Amino acid sequence: MVLNNKVIRILSALLVIILTIFIIHFTIDFFHPRTTFEIQIGHEEDDELPGMRDNGTLFTNDSQLIALAIYPDQRAPAAIAQLCVTKKGSQQILQEEKIREYAGLAAFPIYLHNLLWSPDDYTITLKRSGTTVQSLDFTLK
């Protein structure tokens, strides 16, 4: 099958786009490695990189939220991790999710039960083997 010039140009353009995306991801990972744990909250996960597209800490409580624990590029060997949500200043756990970490884990999500919670201030905490490595306060209004 002989390809005409139009098909060749389209395929070439697609190849350039794919290579550009690969180079951007490589550059971000190589020159800006993630060095700390992070928690982000929002409604929509980013398809390209670990993170939330609409990351924030103040939300109208009218739709389900997702909390995302984001891992640094280098970390200690695998552990049991847990994300816990409490009312700010309280020790009573409203929601908890545990996961066994594995090599290459970049992030793990927890779908919050926020629609069952009243408007208030909350804290989400990431623990590894029982030790807190990150926490984030957020508000539902």
C-alpha positions as CSV (number, residue, x, y, z in Angstrom):
1,M,0.0,0.0,0.0
2,V,1.4,3.4,-1.0
3,L,0.7,6.3,1.4
4,N,-0.1,9.6,-0.2
5,N,1.5,12.8,1.0
6,K,-1.4,13.9,3.1
7,V,-1.4,10.7,5.2
8,I,2.4,10.9,5.6
9,R,2.1,14.5,6.9
10,I,-0.7,13.5,9.4
11,L,1.4,10.6,10.7
12,S,4.5,12.8,10.9
13,A,2.5,15.4,12.9
14,L,1.2,12.7,15.3
15,L,4.7,11.5,15.8
16,V,6.0,15.0,16.6
17,I,3.1,15.5,19.2
18,I,3.9,12.1,20.9
19,L,7.6,12.9,21.0
20,T,6.9,16.4,22.4
21,I,4.7,14.9,25.2
22,F,7.4,12.4,26.0
23,I,10.1,15.0,26.2
24,I,8.0,17.3,28.4
25,H,7.3,14.5,30.9
26,F,11.0,13.4,30.9
27,T,12.1,17.0,31.5
28,I,9.7,17.5,34.3
29,D,10.7,14.3,36.0
30,F,14.4,14.7,35.5
31,F,14.8,18.4,36.4
32,H,12.1,18.8,38.9
33,P,11.9,15.5,40.9
34,R,9.3,15.4,43.6
35,T,11.1,15.3,47.0
36,T,8.2,15.4,49.5
37,F,4.9,13.8,50.2
38,E,1.9,15.9,49.2
39,I,-1.9,15.7,49.6
40,Q,-4.2,17.3,47.1
41,I,-8.0,17.5,47.1
42,G,-10.4,18.2,44.2
43,H,-12.9,16.7,41.9
44,E,-10.8,15.7,38.9
45,E,-7.5,13.9,38.8
46,D,-4.9,15.0,36.2
47,D,-4.5,12.4,33.4
48,E,-0.8,13.3,32.8
49,L,0.9,13.8,36.2
50,P,0.0,12.8,39.7
51,G,-2.2,15.6,41.0
52,M,-5.6,17.2,40.9
53,R,-6.6,19.5,38.2
54,D,-8.8,21.6,40.6
55,N,-6.6,21.3,43.7
56,G,-7.9,23.3,46.6
57,T,-8.8,23.5,50.3
58,L,-12.2,25.2,50.2
59,F,-15.2,23.3,48.7
60,T,-18.9,23.6,48.4
61,N,-20.2,20.3,49.7
62,D,-22.3,19.4,46.7
63,S,-20.3,16.7,45.0
64,Q,-17.9,14.0,45.9
65,L,-14.3,14.9,46.5
66,I,-11.1,13.0,45.8
67,A,-8.0,13.2,48.0
68,L,-4.8,12.2,46.4
69,A,-1.6,11.2,48.3
70,I,1.3,12.0,46.1
71,Y,4.6,10.3,46.7
72,P,8.2,11.7,46.3
73,D,10.4,10.1,43.6
74,Q,12.7,8.7,46.2
75,R,11.5,7.2,49.4
76,A,12.2,4.6,52.1
77,P,11.2,1.0,51.4
78,A,7.5,0.0,51.1
79,A,5.2,0.5,54.0
80,I,1.6,0.4,54.9
81,A,0.1,3.8,54.2
82,Q,-3.2,5.2,55.3
83,L,-5.2,8.3,54.6
84,C,-7.4,9.4,57.5
85,V,-10.0,12.2,57.6
86,T,-11.0,13.8,60.9
87,K,-12.8,17.0,61.9
88,K,-10.1,19.6,62.5
89,G,-8.9,19.3,66.1
90,S,-10.6,15.9,66.7
91,Q,-9.1,12.5,66.9
92,Q,-12.3,10.7,65.7
93,I,-11.7,9.2,62.3
94,L,-14.5,9.8,59.8
95,Q,-12.9,7.9,57.0
96,E,-9.8,5.8,56.6
97,E,-8.2,4.1,53.6
98,K,-5.1,1.8,53.9
99,I,-2.9,0.6,51.1
100,R,0.3,-1.5,50.9
101,E,2.8,0.6,49.0
102,Y,4.8,-0.9,46.1
103,A,7.8,0.2,44.1
104,G,6.9,2.8,41.6
105,L,3.7,4.0,43.4
106,A,3.3,7.7,42.4
107,A,0.0,8.4,44.1
108,F,-3.1,6.8,45.5
109,P,-6.6,8.3,45.7
110,I,-9.3,8.1,48.3
111,Y,-12.9,9.0,47.3
112,L,-14.1,11.0,50.2
113,H,-17.5,10.5,51.9
114,N,-17.8,14.2,52.2
115,L,-21.5,14.3,51.2
116,L,-22.3,12.7,54.5
117,W,-20.4,15.4,56.5
118,S,-21.6,18.7,57.7
119,P,-20.1,22.0,56.7
120,D,-16.9,22.4,58.8
121,D,-13.2,22.3,58.9
122,Y,-11.5,18.9,58.3
123,T,-8.0,17.4,58.3
124,I,-6.7,14.7,56.1
125,T,-3.5,12.9,57.2
126,L,-1.1,10.6,55.4
127,K,0.6,8.1,57.6
128,R,3.2,5.5,56.7
129,S,3.7,2.7,59.1
130,G,1.9,4.7,61.7
131,T,4.0,7.9,61.3
132,T,2.5,11.1,60.0
133,V,4.3,12.3,56.9
134,Q,1.8,14.9,55.6
135,S,-1.5,16.5,56.6
136,L,-3.8,19.0,55.0
137,D,-6.7,21.1,56.4
138,F,-9.7,21.7,54.2
139,T,-13.1,23.3,54.5
140,L,-16.5,22.2,53.4
141,K,-19.1,25.0,53.2
